[in-house]
Amino acid sequence: MFIFTKEDIRHIDRQAEERGLSEFTLMENAGAGLYREISSLITKQQRICIAAGKGNNGGDGIVLARYLLLNGYQANLFFPFGPPEEDGTAGRHFRYLKACGFSPVTDDLKGDVIVDALFGIGFQLPLREEAKVWIRQLNGEPALKISIDIPSGVEADHGSVSEAFRADYTFCLHGYKPSAFLVPSGTYYGKTAAVPIGLPQEGKIRVWTEEDAINAWPSFAASAHKGIFGTGYIIAGSDHMPGSALLAAKGALRSGIGKLIIGTSQFASAILAGEVPETTYEFDGLEKTANGSIPKKLKAAAIGPGLENEDLIEQAVQTLLEGDFPVVLDAGALQKRRYMKREIPPILTPHPGEFSRMTGLTVKDIQSSRIQTALQYAAENEVILILKGEQTVIAFPDGDAIINLTGNSALAKGGSGDTLTGILTACLCTHRTIKEAAANAVLIHGMTADLWVSKYGVRTMTASDISDMIPEVMKNLENKKGI
């Protein structure tokens, strides 16, 4: 499940042409693939109207029309901006369609199924007034609505939308486009599926699936001891916010960490001791770490939930970053700062509001370009950025990015990020690579909410419930892994 930007697709198309795979062939492959997907959604009794533009997206619609007609479907082509240029690739496919004996052009937009083939990845805002009129008319039809590649009016790489076709289904050619995962553009796609068109199916940005999680799931010998599962250190909680440390601790312990040390105030530790007796404590851990003292033999550390003293936090962050283990920065540890290049990049876990304070960007701008903004920040600052929210983005400094699709609005509760910090610390202690650890932590966190909602609904979930769901989520993954 790879995601390709506009520039990615253009680069891949150029490579394909250099290797002898022509644009005409790619368009043929696209139409054939679209037919295979769409024919499963429609019947031969339905009227299918394909609204085709003058570019390659319209050409894909023309090839789809030919496949539908050859197989006995009632398909018509509607050209709101006129037919394609005769000497272009779409025009050549249109001539081929007519040479097959079909004359499917209609002036009637009506249909039981409307296929949007107006604009593809080349589209850029603003939308012309003429196009707005046609899109409004298409949206007003009481029909099953299907988009080819991208809903017309939506850009490939950005989430901003003025007006756009509202699809029930979008079949993304070659792979998904970033706007399928952005706000508000993602709401126009409906259900999505990727349609291969004969090009290499690999990219730098990908969706992390359950299959990926299972493949990355760590296995341990029956003789494994707590040292194998790793020691983690979480600096969290204060006299005013002891619950943050408790939520992080429960998240880590339920996620399989071998040994957990919580650095917190003595008051907070007295509250935690009865709730998580498995944890050991570093009293006044923030102050001690700020002064250069940390526990030995750490496999991962995290800092931030429920902390208040900015000066001590900054000193403690710098102490942790001098170590040779993964470091997670969350909540109070998320500040605008410069990061020195480090063999193991620090992991930052902001929500959009925190990321706005870190970057100076507005939340709206961040949400409309989450993937590219996260990647740019990760590369410029040599960090791993987990940009939380709907469809969390995990961006790496090498240009790789992972999109997580698990989770729902039940996670929009205070403290859910603290629990993620604990889960992430545990995964960093147990997984083979930092990328797999980050991806699986976010996936597990989201799956707990999906499981809770399937049982109890959205509104009742609290951050404490996340840790209660972890055992069942992990059991399901381990069963599928065969552990």
C-alpha positions, 0 to 999 in steps of 0.5 A, a space after each residue: 500500500 504505497 503512496 505516491 506524490 505527483 512528482 513520484 508519478 511523473 518520475 515513474 512515468 518517465 522511467 517507464 517510457 525510457 524502458 519502452 512502456 508507452 503512455 498509450 500502454 499505461 492508459 490501456 492498463 489503467 482502463 483494464 484495471 479500472 474495469 476489473 474493479 468497477 465491474 464488480 460494483 455495477 450491473 449490465 442493467 445500469 446506465 453508466 455515464 463517464 464524465 471525461 476531461 481532455 487530459 489523461 484522466 479522461 483518456 483512462 475513462 475512455 479506455 474504461 468505456 471501451 472495456 465496459 461496452 465490449 463486455 455488454 455494459 450500458 456505457 456512455 461518454 460525456 465530454 463537458 469540455 469537449 473531446 480530447 485532442 486527436 493527436 494526444 494519447 487520449 485522442 488516440 484511444 478515442 479513435 480506437 474506441 470508435 474503430 471498435 464500432 462504438 459511438 457512445 458520446 452523449 449530451 445527457 449526463 444522467 446515469 445510475 452510475 457516474 464515473 468522474 474522469 475529469 481531472 487527474 494528478 495534473 490538477 491544481 487549484 483554483 478550480 475554474 468556474 466552468 468546472 465548478 458548474 459541472 462538478 456541482 451537477 455531477 454531485 447532484 445526480 442521484 447515482 453511484 459515484 466513482 472517481 478515477 485516481 483522484 476526485 476532480 477538484 482535489 489536488 494530488 499532494 495537498 488537502 485544501 479543497 474549494 469544491 470537488 466531486 464527492 465519490 463513493 469510491 475512488 480507484 487510485 491508479 498505481 497507488 494512493 495519493 497523499 490527499 487521500 489521507 489529508 484534511 479535508 480532501 480525504 473526505 471526498 475519496 469515499 472508499 479507496 483501492 489501488 489499481 496497478 497499471 504495470 509499473 514498479 509498486 514501491 515508494 518512500 511513503 506507505 500505509 502500515 497494514 496489519 500484515 506489515 505489523 505481523 511481519 515486524 512482530 518480535 519473537 522471543 525464545 522460551 528461555 528469554 529473560 527480562 533483560 531480553 525485553 529491555 529496560 525503559 526509562 520514562 520521565 513523566 508526571 508531577 505533583 499536579 499531574 501524577 496520572 500522566 506517569 501512570 498512563 505511560 507506565 501502564 502503556 509500557 507494561 502492557 506492551 511487553 517491556 522487560 523492566 520499567 523505571 519511572 522518573 517522577 516526584 515522590 508524591 506521584 510515585 506514592 500514587 503509582 506504586 499501588 497501581 503499577 507495582 511492577 515499576 521501579 522509581 527514580 525519585 525526582 527523576 527530572 531533576 536528576 536527569 537534568 543534572 546528568 544522572 540516568 539509570 544504566 543499561 537503558 534500551 529506550 527512554 521517554 520524557 515529557 508527559 505531565 512535566 512542568 518545569 521548562 528549564 529542567 525539562 530542557 536540561 534533561 532532554 539534552 542529557 538523554 540525547 547524549 545517550 546511545 539509545 532511542 529517546 521519545 519526546 512528548 508533551 512538555 518535552 516538545 519545544 522549538 529547538 535545534 537537534 544535533 545529528 544523532 546515530 539514533 534520531 530522537 522521536 517526537 510525538 506532537 499533535 497538530 497543536 503542538 507541532 504548530 507551536 514547534 514550527 510556527 505553521 498554522 494547524 490548518 496548513 499542517 493538516 492540509 499537508 501533513 505528510 510533506 510537512 512532517 517529512 520536511 521537518 524530519 529531514 531538516 531536523 534529523 528526527 523521527 516525527 510522529 504527527 498524531 491525529 487522524 491517520 497519524 504520519 510517521 516521518 523519518 529523516 531518510 525520506 521514508 514515511 508511514 501512514 497509520 489507518 487504525 484508530 478513531 475519535 475515541 482517542 481524542 481524550 486527555 492522556 491518550 498521548 501519554 499512553 502512546 508514549 508508554 507503548 512506544 517505549 516498550 516497542 523500542 525495547 522489543 522490536 528489531 528496528 526503530 521504524 518497525 517499533 514506531 509503526 507498530 506502537 502507533 498501530 497498536 494504540 489505534 487498534 485499542 480504540 477500534 476494539 473499544 468502539 466495536 464493543 462499547 461505542 465512541 464516547 465512553 472510552 478514556 485514556 485508561 481504557 487503552 491499556 485495558 485493550 492492549 492485551 486483546 489487541 496483542 493477542 490477536 496479532 500474536 495469534 496471526 504471527 503464530 506465536 
